Structure formats: structure tokens, C-alpha cells
Amino acid sequence: MVTLHCHLPDPRLARDVVRYVIVDDDVPRNYQIVRNTLYIDVDGAEVRVDDAPWRGDQFGIMSHRAVAREKRGGRIVVVNFQNGGPSRLYGLDAGANLGLFGNGEPMPHPDLAELGDAVRAAGDDVAAICAALDRGLLARLPRREPEGVAEQAFEAIVERPIGTVRIAELAGEIGVAHRTLQRAYKRRYGVTMARHLRMWRFGLGIMRPNGATPTWAKVPLSLGYVDQSHFLRDARDLAGVPPDALGGAFGIRVLCYPRGDFRPRSAREDPRELRDWHAHYARMPGGTYLLRWLRRIFEERDEPWRRQA
């Protein structure tokens, strides 16, 4: 069982950062889709990416395939950014910075490297680690790029029912040319709107609590997959591996801690049980949809217990 210890960023970062994750356990080889994530190697963990040794910090904005990861020993601190968060905070062109940085390569922005150094300077104190992350990320807020047409399009994608967004109509609704919107969107998020729509839908389709294996039988009709081959085709194109390779290889326990409380007994596996986590998700782009999805998958997980009762 691998335990992920999840902590909230400062509320002012809600539109740019999802959560901070501390991983002390060994992580067996598994496939992950790299997306808007900074991995900070605190104390020389043994990490392998696509079966090759990697050293130091890693950063990825977007990738068109899953990578095989493995971690032995040490501590890794993970910053999960919101979609578009690295672009807004660091002024990066997401379309020009696809893939994974690290293993001797410089970070695409020096402040990302400084953030890793600040975390390592905090030592073993989890409260100090979270405070260092908040300070470093909040320092970018005064220079944060203003939101614009790309964000308006993204919120339409993640807040409206799957299958109802028509890109040409959306450009007219926002009041810009279709090509202008496409360019702005790719710079902010690294992909076209059409592909991002598919990624959002596929991400919801494979989401399962505690590392359960995603299966076609559990994908709801509301996501618009007409048959199993349609779902598997998206998996091959968007992840590069079958959906069952993205989960189920080992048990995952996700512990969400109340803001400012670092005691394991205060943590919950279902973040909706914590008021500050619920409020955090509600402020996120797509948070309303995500909260609804979390309710569904946790109810699905608990169904066998209700039947036994």
C-alpha cells in the first residue's frame, strides 16, 4: 500500500495549484500521465522514468503518452498544478514546453528550481515544506499572467455537460475568431481544445479511488463513449497504454489533511469530508463537476459494504 499525504495550498493559489503531495513510501513501477506537475526530490530518492535512472527534480506540463515511473527510498514532494497553472504563474508557453524536464536538464523557469531548493532547505518538517511552497508560488502571483479567452473556453469545457461544447460556437460566444482562440488555448494549456476535451473525458473515465483498476464496465454513459472500442482508442491515443495499466497495479491510500493540521488522525480519504478541501475544489475551474464525480466514485467504492449491511 502506497500512502499519498495531500495538503492544501494557500487559498489564493486555488486557481493555479490543486494540491501538494508528500510521498515517503516506495512506489512500484506504474504508468502515469505527466500533466502540469513538479516533482521535487528532497533527499536523493532512487527514481526511474521509462526504466532509466533519473536524478533531481522533474517538471512536466503536458505529455501525449504515459510514462513508467518507479521510486525507491527517499522523499518526493509533488506540486499538482491546475490546468494552465504553470503557464499563468511562470509565463511559460505550454505549447512550446511539452513533455518532461529534469535529469540534468535545467528547469524551463529558474523560479521552479528555486522552489525545489526552498523545499529541500525546509528539512523533514512538513509544515515548513508546505509554507516554503506557498511562499514560492505566492511570489509569482503579482506577475501572474491575466486570465483571458483561453480560461473562458476551458471553464466551458469542464463545467458544461460532456458533449455539449462546440468549439466554433464557443469562439463566437466568447467574441473572438476561431483561430485566435485556438492559438491562445494551445499556448496556455499545451494542447488544442478538441484534444483537451477528450483528455478531460478520459480522465474522468479512468478516475477510481485507492488505485482501483479502471474498467470499461465502470465508465458511465454520460461521458459519451459509444462502445468499448471507442474508450480503448482514446486510451491508446491519449495515454499510449491500455487503461488498466494506469491503475490497479498496487494499492493507493490518499490522505487529505485539513489546512494547517499535519496529524494523520485528522486526515480523511474522502476530501469532501473536510470543509476546507470542499471549498478548495469548489473554487477550482471544473470543481463543481469534480465534486460530483468524487461523490460518485466514493459511493461506488462503498457499495459492497452497503450490500453486506
C-alpha positions as YAML, in Angstrom:
chain: A
units: angstrom
residues:
- id: 1
  name: MET
  ca: [0.00, 0.00, 0.00]
- id: 2
  name: VAL
  ca: [1.37, 3.40, -1.05]
- id: 3
  name: THR
  ca: [0.16, 6.37, 1.01]
- id: 4
  name: LEU
  ca: [-0.01, 9.84, -0.55]
- id: 5
  name: HIS
  ca: [-0.12, 12.65, 2.02]
- id: 6
  name: CYS
  ca: [-2.01, 15.57, 0.44]
- id: 7
  name: HIS
  ca: [-2.01, 19.16, 1.69]
- id: 8
  name: LEU
  ca: [-3.78, 22.30, 0.56]
- id: 9
  name: PRO
  ca: [-2.05, 25.31, -0.99]
- id: 10
  name: ASP
  ca: [-2.77, 28.83, 0.20]
- id: 11
  name: PRO
  ca: [-6.37, 29.75, -0.79]
- id: 12
  name: ARG
  ca: [-5.05, 32.49, -3.08]
- id: 13
  name: LEU
  ca: [-3.48, 29.78, -5.24]
- id: 14
  name: ALA
  ca: [-6.73, 27.85, -5.78]
- id: 15
  name: ARG
  ca: [-6.97, 28.65, -9.49]
- id: 16
  name: ASP
  ca: [-3.36, 27.64, -10.12]
- id: 17
  name: VAL
  ca: [-2.50, 24.78, -7.75]
- id: 18
  name: VAL
  ca: [-4.54, 21.67, -6.93]
- id: 19
  name: ARG
  ca: [-2.55, 20.27, -4.00]
- id: 20
  name: TYR
  ca: [0.83, 19.41, -2.51]
- id: 21
  name: VAL
  ca: [1.62, 15.70, -2.14]
- id: 22
  name: ILE
  ca: [4.33, 14.13, 0.02]
- id: 23
  name: VAL
  ca: [5.40, 10.61, -0.95]
- id: 24
  name: ASP
  ca: [7.63, 8.74, 1.52]
- id: 25
  name: ASP
  ca: [6.70, 5.18, 0.54]
- id: 26
  name: ASP
  ca: [8.36, 3.18, -2.19]
- id: 27
  name: VAL
  ca: [6.28, 3.29, -5.39]
- id: 28
  name: PRO
  ca: [6.34, 0.19, -7.63]
- id: 29
  name: ARG
  ca: [6.66, 0.59, -11.37]
- id: 30
  name: ASN
  ca: [3.47, 2.10, -12.76]
- id: 31
  name: TYR
  ca: [2.25, 4.23, -15.64]
- id: 32
  name: GLN
  ca: [1.34, 7.89, -15.13]
- id: 33
  name: ILE
  ca: [0.18, 10.62, -17.48]
- id: 34
  name: VAL
  ca: [2.53, 13.58, -16.99]
- id: 35
  name: ARG
  ca: [0.44, 16.71, -16.64]
- id: 36
  name: ASN
  ca: [1.25, 20.06, -15.01]
- id: 37
  name: THR
  ca: [3.37, 18.56, -12.24]
- id: 38
  name: LEU
  ca: [6.57, 19.43, -10.40]
- id: 39
  name: TYR
  ca: [8.34, 16.52, -8.65]
- id: 40
  name: ILE
  ca: [10.87, 17.70, -6.05]
- id: 41
  name: ASP
  ca: [13.47, 15.15, -4.97]
- id: 42
  name: VAL
  ca: [14.08, 16.03, -1.33]
- id: 43
  name: ASP
  ca: [16.83, 13.63, -0.33]
- id: 44
  name: GLY
  ca: [18.12, 11.62, -3.26]
- id: 45
  name: ALA
  ca: [15.32, 9.17, -3.90]
- id: 46
  name: GLU
  ca: [16.07, 6.43, -6.43]
- id: 47
  name: VAL
  ca: [13.71, 7.21, -9.31]
- id: 48
  name: ARG
  ca: [13.34, 5.54, -12.69]
- id: 49
  name: VAL
  ca: [11.38, 7.03, -15.58]
- id: 50
  name: ASP
  ca: [10.71, 4.78, -18.56]
- id: 51
  name: ASP
  ca: [13.13, 2.32, -16.93]
- id: 52
  name: ALA
  ca: [16.05, 4.79, -16.99]
- id: 53
  name: PRO
  ca: [17.53, 6.35, -13.80]
- id: 54
  name: TRP
  ca: [16.54, 9.96, -13.20]
- id: 55
  name: ARG
  ca: [18.17, 12.29, -10.70]
- id: 56
  name: GLY
  ca: [16.99, 15.56, -9.26]
- id: 57
  name: ASP
  ca: [13.71, 17.37, -9.80]
- id: 58
  name: GLN
  ca: [11.28, 16.74, -12.64]
- id: 59
  name: PHE
  ca: [8.73, 19.02, -14.25]
- id: 60
  name: GLY
  ca: [6.12, 18.29, -16.89]
- id: 61
  name: ILE
  ca: [3.41, 20.47, -18.41]
- id: 62
  name: MET
  ca: [1.72, 18.01, -20.74]
- id: 63
  name: SER
  ca: [2.53, 14.76, -22.43]
- id: 64
  name: HIS
  ca: [0.89, 12.75, -25.18]
- id: 65
  name: ARG
  ca: [1.73, 9.43, -23.57]
- id: 66
  name: ALA
  ca: [2.04, 7.88, -20.14]
- id: 67
  name: VAL
  ca: [5.49, 7.27, -18.67]
- id: 68
  name: ALA
  ca: [6.58, 4.35, -16.49]
- id: 69
  name: ARG
  ca: [7.69, 5.55, -13.04]
- id: 70
  name: GLU
  ca: [9.26, 3.85, -10.06]
- id: 71
  name: LYS
  ca: [10.55, 5.26, -6.76]
- id: 72
  name: ARG
  ca: [12.73, 3.62, -4.15]
- id: 73
  name: GLY
  ca: [13.64, 5.29, -0.87]
- id: 74
  name: GLY
  ca: [13.73, 8.97, -0.04]
- id: 75
  name: ARG
  ca: [11.00, 11.58, -0.10]
- id: 76
  name: ILE
  ca: [9.37, 13.19, -3.11]
- id: 77
  name: VAL
  ca: [7.28, 16.36, -2.81]
- id: 78
  name: VAL
  ca: [4.81, 16.86, -5.65]
- id: 79
  name: VAL
  ca: [3.08, 20.06, -6.74]
- id: 80
  name: ASN
  ca: [-0.01, 19.30, -8.81]
- id: 81
  name: PHE
  ca: [-0.78, 22.47, -10.78]
- id: 82
  name: GLN
  ca: [-4.19, 23.31, -12.16]
- id: 83
  name: ASN
  ca: [-4.54, 23.12, -15.92]
- id: 84
  name: GLY
  ca: [-2.79, 26.25, -17.19]
- id: 85
  name: GLY
  ca: [-1.24, 26.97, -13.78]
- id: 86
  name: PRO
  ca: [2.42, 26.74, -14.89]
- id: 87
  name: SER
  ca: [1.67, 28.96, -17.87]
- id: 88
  name: ARG
  ca: [-0.08, 31.63, -15.81]
- id: 89
  name: LEU
  ca: [2.36, 31.64, -12.87]
- id: 90
  name: TYR
  ca: [5.61, 31.34, -14.82]
- id: 91
  name: GLY
  ca: [4.72, 32.89, -18.16]
- id: 92
  name: LEU
  ca: [5.60, 29.67, -19.99]
- id: 93
  name: ASP
  ca: [4.29, 28.88, -23.44]
- id: 94
  name: ALA
  ca: [2.76, 25.48, -22.67]
- id: 95
  name: GLY
  ca: [2.66, 24.55, -26.35]
- id: 96
  name: ALA
  ca: [6.44, 25.01, -26.58]
- id: 97
  name: ASN
  ca: [7.25, 23.26, -23.29]
- id: 98
  name: LEU
  ca: [5.60, 19.87, -23.69]
- id: 99
  name: GLY
  ca: [6.95, 16.75, -22.05]
- id: 100
  name: LEU
  ca: [9.18, 16.17, -19.07]
- id: 101
  name: PHE
  ca: [12.16, 18.25, -17.89]
- id: 102
  name: GLY
  ca: [14.84, 17.08, -15.50]
- id: 103
  name: ASN
  ca: [17.62, 14.51, -15.18]
- id: 104
  name: GLY
  ca: [20.33, 17.10, -15.70]
- id: 105
  name: GLU
  ca: [18.28, 19.46, -17.87]
- id: 106
  name: PRO
  ca: [17.56, 22.92, -16.43]
- id: 107
  name: MET
  ca: [14.00, 23.70, -15.41]
- id: 108
  name: PRO
  ca: [12.15, 25.81, -18.00]
- id: 109
  name: HIS
  ca: [11.98, 28.65, -15.45]
- id: 110
  name: PRO
  ca: [14.60, 29.43, -12.75]
- id: 111
  name: ASP
  ca: [11.92, 30.00, -10.09]
- id: 112
  name: LEU
  ca: [10.92, 26.34, -10.40]
- id: 113
  name: ALA
  ca: [14.47, 25.34, -9.48]
- id: 114
  name: GLU
  ca: [14.42, 27.81, -6.57]
- id: 115
  name: LEU
  ca: [11.17, 26.28, -5.34]
- id: 116
  name: GLY
  ca: [12.84, 22.88, -5.16]
- id: 117
  name: ASP
  ca: [15.79, 24.33, -3.25]
- id: 118
  name: ALA
  ca: [13.43, 26.01, -0.76]
- id: 119
  name: VAL
  ca: [11.65, 22.71, -0.11]
- id: 120
  name: ARG
  ca: [14.94, 20.89, 0.49]
- id: 121
  name: ALA
  ca: [16.01, 23.65, 2.90]
- id: 122
  name: ALA
  ca: [12.84, 23.01, 4.95]
- id: 123
  name: GLY
  ca: [14.16, 19.61, 6.01]
- id: 124
  name: ASP
  ca: [11.76, 16.98, 7.37]
- id: 125
  name: ASP
  ca: [9.20, 19.45, 8.75]
- id: 126
  name: VAL
  ca: [6.02, 19.01, 6.68]
- id: 127
  name: ALA
  ca: [4.59, 22.32, 7.88]
- id: 128
  name: ALA
  ca: [7.79, 24.09, 6.79]
- id: 129
  name: ILE
  ca: [7.70, 22.31, 3.40]
- id: 130
  name: CYS
  ca: [4.12, 23.49, 2.73]
- id: 131
  name: ALA
  ca: [5.00, 27.00, 3.90]
- id: 132
  name: ALA
  ca: [8.00, 27.09, 1.55]
- id: 133
  name: LEU
  ca: [5.81, 26.01, -1.36]
- id: 134
  name: ASP
  ca: [3.22, 28.68, -0.52]
- id: 135
  name: ARG
  ca: [5.87, 31.42, -0.30]
- id: 136
  name: GLY
  ca: [7.50, 30.48, -3.58]
- id: 137
  name: LEU
  ca: [4.24, 30.20, -5.52]
- id: 138
  name: LEU
  ca: [2.62, 33.28, -3.97]
- id: 139
  name: ALA
  ca: [5.69, 35.29, -5.01]
- id: 140
  name: ARG
  ca: [4.67, 34.58, -8.62]
- id: 141
  name: LEU
  ca: [1.13, 35.90, -8.17]
- id: 142
  name: PRO
  ca: [1.99, 39.59, -8.66]
- id: 143
  name: ARG
  ca: [3.46, 38.61, -12.05]
- id: 144
  name: ARG
  ca: [0.75, 36.07, -12.81]
- id: 145
  name: GLU
  ca: [-0.49, 36.41, -16.38]
- id: 146
  name: PRO
  ca: [-4.07, 37.71, -16.54]
- id: 147
  name: GLU
  ca: [-6.78, 35.25, -17.43]
- id: 148
  name: GLY
  ca: [-8.34, 35.64, -20.83]
- id: 149
  name: VAL
  ca: [-10.14, 33.86, -23.62]
- id: 150
  name: ALA
  ca: [-8.32, 30.54, -23.04]
- id: 151
  name: GLU
  ca: [-9.63, 30.35, -19.48]
- id: 152
  name: GLN
  ca: [-13.15, 31.17, -20.60]
- id: 153
  name: ALA
  ca: [-13.01, 28.31, -23.09]
- id: 154
  name: PHE
  ca: [-11.51, 25.91, -20.55]
- id: 155
  name: GLU
  ca: [-14.20, 26.62, -17.97]
- id: 156
  name: ALA
  ca: [-16.85, 25.97, -20.61]
- id: 157
  name: ILE
  ca: [-15.20, 22.61, -21.33]
- id: 158
  name: VAL
  ca: [-15.02, 21.48, -17.71]
- id: 159
  name: GLU
  ca: [-18.26, 22.95, -16.34]
- id: 160
  name: ARG
  ca: [-20.71, 22.11, -19.10]
- id: 161
  name: PRO
  ca: [-22.07, 18.59, -19.67]
- id: 162
  name: ILE
  ca: [-19.78, 16.35, -21.70]
- id: 163
  name: GLY
  ca: [-20.58, 16.51, -25.40]
- id: 164
  name: THR
  ca: [-22.35, 19.88, -25.34]
- id: 165
  name: VAL
  ca: [-19.35, 22.11, -26.15]
- id: 166
  name: ARG
  ca: [-18.95, 23.06, -29.83]
- id: 167
  name: ILE
  ca: [-15.65, 24.86, -30.39]
- id: 168
  name: ALA
  ca: [-16.76, 27.10, -33.27]
- id: 169
  name: GLU
  ca: [-19.86, 28.14, -31.33]
- id: 170
  name: LEU
  ca: [-17.77, 28.75, -28.22]
- id: 171
  name: ALA
  ca: [-15.42, 31.12, -30.09]
- id: 172
  name: GLY
  ca: [-18.43, 33.16, -31.22]
- id: 173
  name: GLU
  ca: [-19.83, 33.15, -27.70]
- id: 174
  name: ILE
  ca: [-16.54, 34.49, -26.30]
- id: 175
  name: GLY
  ca: [-16.31, 37.00, -29.13]
- id: 176
  name: VAL
  ca: [-13.04, 36.03, -30.84]
- id: 177
  name: ALA
  ca: [-12.08, 34.35, -34.09]
- id: 178
  name: HIS
  ca: [-11.83, 30.58, -34.01]
- id: 179
  name: ARG
  ca: [-8.12, 30.64, -34.93]
- id: 180
  name: THR
  ca: [-7.35, 33.28, -32.28]
- id: 181
  name: LEU
  ca: [-8.98, 31.14, -29.60]
- id: 182
  name: GLN
  ca: [-7.13, 28.01, -30.74]
- id: 183
  name: ARG
  ca: [-3.74, 29.76, -30.57]
- id: 184
  name: ALA
  ca: [-4.41, 31.23, -27.13]
- id: 185
  name: TYR
  ca: [-5.64, 27.89, -25.84]
- id: 186
  name: LYS
  ca: [-2.64, 25.92, -27.04]
- id: 187
  name: ARG
  ca: [-0.21, 28.43, -25.56]
- id: 188
  name: ARG
  ca: [-1.94, 28.24, -22.17]
- id: 189
  name: TYR
  ca: [-2.66, 24.51, -21.97]
- id: 190
  name: GLY
  ca: [-0.27, 22.91, -24.46]
- id: 191
  name: VAL
  ca: [-2.98, 21.15, -26.49]
- id: 192
  name: THR
  ca: [-5.84, 22.04, -28.78]
- id: 193
  name: MET
  ca: [-9.33, 22.42, -27.34]
- id: 194
  name: ALA
  ca: [-10.55, 19.30, -29.14]
- id: 195
  name: ARG
  ca: [-7.80, 17.19, -27.62]
- id: 196
  name: HIS
  ca: [-8.30, 18.72, -24.18]
- id: 197
  name: LEU
  ca: [-11.99, 17.84, -24.35]
- id: 198
  name: ARG
  ca: [-11.03, 14.22, -24.99]
- id: 199
  name: MET
  ca: [-8.42, 14.26, -22.19]
- id: 200
  name: TRP
  ca: [-10.93, 15.66, -19.70]
- id: 201
  name: ARG
  ca: [-13.46, 13.00, -20.59]
- id: 202
  name: PHE
  ca: [-10.88, 10.19, -20.49]
- id: 203
  name: GLY
  ca: [-9.53, 11.44, -17.15]
- id: 204
  name: LEU
  ca: [-12.99, 11.22, -15.62]
- id: 205
  name: GLY
  ca: [-13.46, 7.79, -17.15]
- id: 206
  name: ILE
  ca: [-10.37, 6.28, -15.51]
- id: 207
  name: MET
  ca: [-10.73, 8.04, -12.14]
- id: 208
  name: ARG
  ca: [-11.04, 5.45, -9.36]
- id: 209
  name: PRO
  ca: [-10.35, 5.71, -5.62]
- id: 210
  name: ASN
  ca: [-7.42, 3.89, -3.98]
- id: 211
  name: GLY
  ca: [-5.76, 2.74, -7.17]
- id: 212
  name: ALA
  ca: [-8.65, 0.56, -8.32]
- id: 213
  name: THR
  ca: [-8.30, -0.65, -11.89]
- id: 214
  name: PRO
  ca: [-10.23, 1.43, -14.46]
- id: 215
  name: THR
  ca: [-12.51, -0.82, -16.48]
- id: 216
  name: TRP
  ca: [-14.85, -0.21, -19.37]
- id: 217
  name: ALA
  ca: [-17.75, -1.55, -17.31]
- id: 218
  name: LYS
  ca: [-17.33, 1.33, -14.84]
- id: 219
  name: VAL
  ca: [-17.33, 4.13, -17.43]
- id: 220
  name: PRO
  ca: [-20.73, 5.87, -17.31]
- id: 221
  name: LEU
  ca: [-22.74, 6.50, -20.45]
- id: 222
  name: SER
  ca: [-22.83, 10.21, -19.62]
- id: 223
  name: LEU
  ca: [-19.23, 10.54, -20.83]
- id: 224
  name: GLY
  ca: [-20.37, 9.79, -24.37]
- id: 225
  name: TYR
  ca: [-18.33, 6.69, -25.17]
- id: 226
  name: VAL
  ca: [-20.50, 4.73, -27.56]
- id: 227
  name: ASP
  ca: [-18.71, 1.40, -27.06]
- id: 228
  name: GLN
  ca: [-15.64, -0.21, -25.54]
- id: 229
  name: SER
  ca: [-13.52, 0.19, -28.68]
- id: 230
  name: HIS
  ca: [-14.14, 3.96, -28.59]
- id: 231
  name: PHE
  ca: [-12.85, 4.13, -25.00]
- id: 232
  name: LEU
  ca: [-9.82, 1.93, -25.75]
- id: 233
  name: ARG
  ca: [-8.96, 4.00, -28.83]
- id: 234
  name: ASP
  ca: [-8.84, 7.13, -26.64]
- id: 235
  name: ALA
  ca: [-6.62, 5.29, -24.15]
- id: 236
  name: ARG
  ca: [-4.12, 4.33, -26.85]
- id: 237
  name: ASP
  ca: [-4.08, 7.84, -28.30]
- id: 238
  name: LEU
  ca: [-4.12, 9.90, -25.09]
- id: 239
  name: ALA
  ca: [-2.10, 7.69, -22.76]
- id: 240
  name: GLY
  ca: [-0.24, 5.29, -25.03]
- id: 241
  name: VAL
  ca: [-1.15, 2.33, -22.81]
- id: 242
  name: PRO
  ca: [-4.34, 0.38, -22.06]
- id: 243
  name: PRO
  ca: [-6.49, 1.92, -19.31]
- id: 244
  name: ASP
  ca: [-5.84, -0.97, -16.92]
- id: 245
  name: ALA
  ca: [-2.12, -0.07, -16.99]
- id: 246
  name: LEU
  ca: [-2.99, 3.30, -15.37]
- id: 247
  name: GLY
  ca: [-4.35, 1.80, -12.16]
- id: 248
  name: GLY
  ca: [-4.69, -1.28, -10.08]
- id: 249
  name: ALA
  ca: [-1.03, -2.32, -10.09]
- id: 250
  name: PHE
  ca: [-0.77, -1.57, -6.36]
- id: 251
  name: GLY
  ca: [-2.92, -0.14, -3.59]
- id: 252
  name: ILE
  ca: [-3.03, 3.61, -3.10]
- id: 253
  name: ARG
  ca: [-4.25, 5.34, 0.03]
- id: 254
  name: VAL
  ca: [-4.82, 9.07, -0.38]
- id: 255
  name: LEU
  ca: [-4.87, 11.03, 2.87]
- id: 256
  name: CYS
  ca: [-6.11, 14.64, 2.71]
- id: 257
  name: TYR
  ca: [-5.12, 16.79, 5.67]
- id: 258
  name: PRO
  ca: [-7.10, 19.77, 6.99]
- id: 259
  name: ARG
  ca: [-5.44, 23.08, 6.25]
- id: 260
  name: GLY
  ca: [-2.69, 23.69, 8.82]
- id: 261
  name: ASP
  ca: [-3.17, 20.30, 10.52]
- id: 262
  name: PHE
  ca: [-0.46, 17.69, 9.86]
- id: 263
  name: ARG
  ca: [-1.63, 14.89, 12.18]
- id: 264
  name: PRO
  ca: [-2.52, 11.65, 10.33]
- id: 265
  name: ARG
  ca: [-5.51, 11.08, 12.61]
- id: 266
  name: SER
  ca: [-7.03, 14.30, 11.28]
- id: 267
  name: ALA
  ca: [-6.73, 13.27, 7.62]
- id: 268
  name: ARG
  ca: [-9.53, 11.80, 5.51]
- id: 269
  name: GLU
  ca: [-9.52, 9.63, 2.40]
- id: 270
  name: ASP
  ca: [-12.57, 11.42, 1.00]
- id: 271
  name: PRO
  ca: [-11.63, 15.13, 0.72]
- id: 272
  name: ARG
  ca: [-15.29, 16.12, 0.65]
- id: 273
  name: GLU
  ca: [-15.43, 15.29, 4.37]
- id: 274
  name: LEU
  ca: [-13.14, 18.25, 5.08]
- id: 275
  name: ARG
  ca: [-14.75, 21.67, 4.79]
- id: 276
  name: ASP
  ca: [-11.62, 23.46, 3.54]
- id: 277
  name: TRP
  ca: [-10.99, 20.82, 0.86]
- id: 278
  name: HIS
  ca: [-14.60, 21.02, -0.30]
- id: 279
  name: ALA
  ca: [-14.30, 24.82, -0.54]
- id: 280
  name: HIS
  ca: [-10.98, 24.50, -2.39]
- id: 281
  name: TYR
  ca: [-12.48, 22.19, -5.05]
- id: 282
  name: ALA
  ca: [-15.50, 24.45, -5.38]
- id: 283
  name: ARG
  ca: [-13.19, 27.38, -6.29]
- id: 284
  name: MET
  ca: [-11.28, 25.37, -8.92]
- id: 285
  name: PRO
  ca: [-12.17, 25.50, -12.61]
- id: 286
  name: GLY
  ca: [-14.20, 22.35, -13.11]
- id: 287
  name: GLY
  ca: [-14.51, 21.91, -9.36]
- id: 288
  name: THR
  ca: [-18.28, 21.53, -9.39]
- id: 289
  name: TYR
  ca: [-18.03, 18.66, -11.85]
- id: 290
  name: LEU
  ca: [-15.14, 17.12, -9.91]
- id: 291
  name: LEU
  ca: [-17.02, 17.19, -6.59]
- id: 292
  name: ARG
  ca: [-19.93, 15.43, -8.26]
- id: 293
  name: TRP
  ca: [-17.53, 12.83, -9.67]
- id: 294
  name: LEU
  ca: [-15.85, 12.27, -6.30]
- id: 295
  name: ARG
  ca: [-19.24, 11.60, -4.74]
- id: 296
  name: ARG
  ca: [-19.98, 9.04, -7.42]
- id: 297
  name: ILE
  ca: [-16.71, 7.10, -7.16]
- id: 298
  name: PHE
  ca: [-16.72, 7.02, -3.36]
- id: 299
  name: GLU
  ca: [-20.28, 5.78, -3.35]
- id: 300
  name: GLU
  ca: [-19.20, 3.15, -5.89]
- id: 301
  name: ARG
  ca: [-16.32, 2.11, -3.64]
- id: 302
  name: ASP
  ca: [-18.60, 1.76, -0.60]
- id: 303
  name: GLU
  ca: [-21.38, -0.11, -2.39]
- id: 304
  name: PRO
  ca: [-20.19, -3.64, -1.40]
- id: 305
  name: TRP
  ca: [-20.27, -2.61, 2.26]
- id: 306
  name: ARG
  ca: [-23.79, -1.30, 1.96]
- id: 307
  name: ARG
  ca: [-24.86, -4.59, 0.35]
- id: 308
  name: GLN
  ca: [-23.27, -6.61, 3.18]
- id: 309
  name: ALA
  ca: [-25.02, -4.49, 5.79]
...
